[in-house]
Amino acid sequence: MKKDMAYAIELPYWQAPNDDIVLKSKGDSLTAFFKIWNSSSAKYSEFTGILDFSYVWAMRYERNKKLSYYIPREDDNFHACYWIVKDSSWLENLKIERSSFFPEWNKYDFGDYYHYIIQSDSFYVEIIAKDLKISRKKLTGIF
C-alpha cells in the first residue's frame, strides 16, 4: 500500500454534511459531537453523534485540505464516513521524535496508535489515538 493513503470506513449514523462538529478535549481524550440526519427524510435527528477517541497522542485540523491522500469514494454509497491512514508518515515522524528523547517509550506505552481523519464541514480533523468508540445520544446544549 502507498504511504499516507487513507481508506474510508462507514459511520453507522448519517453525519449532517454541511455542519460543523464540536470538539471537547480532556486529558488524553478527544470527543467530537456531530449532528445526525434521519436516513429516511434527510432532516435532523433528535440524536447527536459521538466520536470518542482515547489515548490521544496528537491532533491537528486544517481548512480546505487537499484530498491528495484519500482514496476516491465514488464507488461506495456511504452517507458518512471517517478515514484511517494505514501507513502514516505523520505517525512515523511522531514515533521518531519521541524516540529521540525517550528511546524506550514503547516498552511503557503499550498498544497500537492509529491515524484517524474526521470531517467538520470544510475542516479535516486528524487524530493520532489508540481507540475510537462511536455512539449516539439525545443531548442538548452541544450546538
C-alpha atoms as one frame of an Amber mdcrd trajectory, in Angstrom:
protein
   0.000   0.000   0.000   1.188   3.504  -0.839   2.319   5.645   2.117  -0.281
   8.049   3.533  -3.246   6.578   1.680  -6.435   6.724   3.731  -9.354   4.369
   3.433 -12.957   5.201   4.286 -14.952   3.441   6.985 -18.699   3.994   7.003
 -20.175   5.713  10.047 -23.240   3.950  11.479 -25.071   7.315  11.503 -25.582
   9.891   8.766 -23.414  12.864   9.771 -25.059  16.101   8.622 -22.711  17.004
   5.740 -22.721  20.814   5.949 -22.493  21.244   9.709 -19.527  21.825  11.946
 -18.577  19.358  14.628 -17.912  20.324  18.246 -14.652  19.148  19.813 -14.120
  18.571  23.517 -10.707  17.657  24.901  -9.824  16.444  28.388  -6.509  14.813
  29.277  -5.698  12.305  26.552  -9.309  12.027  25.377 -10.936  13.852  22.490
 -14.663  13.785  21.770 -16.255  15.008  18.558 -20.005  15.683  18.502 -21.907
  15.870  15.224 -25.475  16.430  14.093 -27.220  13.394  12.619 -29.715  13.326
   9.768 -32.568  10.818   9.682 -31.835   8.339   6.928 -35.401   8.393   5.599
 -36.002  12.155   5.451 -32.577  13.879   5.408 -33.768  16.041   8.308 -32.046
  16.454  11.655 -32.395  13.593  14.104 -33.045  14.097  17.809 -29.759  12.273
  18.403 -26.207  13.611  18.444 -23.385  11.511  17.024 -20.356  10.984  19.249
 -16.816  10.001  18.268 -14.807   9.239  21.423 -11.050   8.991  20.866  -8.938
   7.662  23.746  -5.197   7.666  24.366  -4.797  10.639  22.023  -1.199  11.424
  21.134  -1.717  14.295  18.681  -4.423  16.222  16.856  -4.442  18.777  14.050
  -7.033  20.305  11.799  -6.852  22.153   8.561  -9.272  24.090   6.459  -9.782
  23.167   2.805  -7.317  20.294   2.938  -6.364  18.954  -0.447  -7.682  15.415
  -0.700  -4.409  14.083  -2.034  -4.180  11.005   0.141  -7.799   9.955   0.248
  -8.849   7.057  -1.920 -11.713   8.219  -4.201 -15.097   7.310  -2.733 -17.223
   7.333  -5.869 -17.643   3.560  -5.715 -19.188   3.414  -2.245 -22.657   4.506
  -1.177 -21.797   5.761   2.311 -23.816   8.652   3.688 -20.935   9.483   6.031
 -17.534   8.092   6.924 -14.259   8.611   8.697 -10.835   7.616   7.391  -7.831
   5.684   8.657  -4.372   6.289   7.225  -2.809   2.827   7.260   0.842   3.777
   6.671   1.014   7.274   8.147   4.158   9.379   7.762   2.817  11.727  10.461
   2.601   8.858  12.975   6.015   7.584  11.879   7.544  11.039  12.466   5.918
  11.302  15.899   7.475   7.965  16.874  10.917   9.084  15.656  10.629  12.374
  17.549   9.524  10.638  20.751  12.326   8.078  20.484  14.875  10.893  20.244
  14.219  11.994  23.813  12.704   8.796  25.302  14.319   5.829  23.479  12.416
   3.109  25.352   8.960   4.740  25.318   7.360   1.764  23.538   8.245  -0.501
  26.494   5.881   1.581  28.640   3.282   2.766  26.154   1.611  -0.451  25.022
  -0.802  -0.804  22.147  -1.043   0.498  18.615  -1.763   4.044  17.556  -3.868
   4.866  14.509  -4.149   7.935  12.288  -7.855   8.861  12.062  -9.441  11.593
   9.959 -12.889  13.072  10.561 -14.633  15.907   8.753 -16.251  19.111  10.011
 -17.875  20.994   7.134 -14.780  22.481   5.441 -12.242  21.288   8.040 -10.452
  17.968   8.312  -9.533  16.892  11.832  -6.670  14.407  12.083  -6.129  12.453
  15.274  -3.434  10.022  16.373  -5.043   7.804  19.009  -5.241   4.215  20.173
  -9.012   3.783  20.175 -12.248   5.142  18.751 -15.751   4.439  20.047 -18.779
   5.617  18.060 -22.196   6.174  19.618 -25.206   8.466  19.655 -27.208  10.066
  22.445 -30.022  12.533  22.972 -28.094  15.606  24.107 -28.992  19.252  24.480
 -26.841  22.349  24.502 -23.967  20.932  22.417 -24.539  23.033  19.307
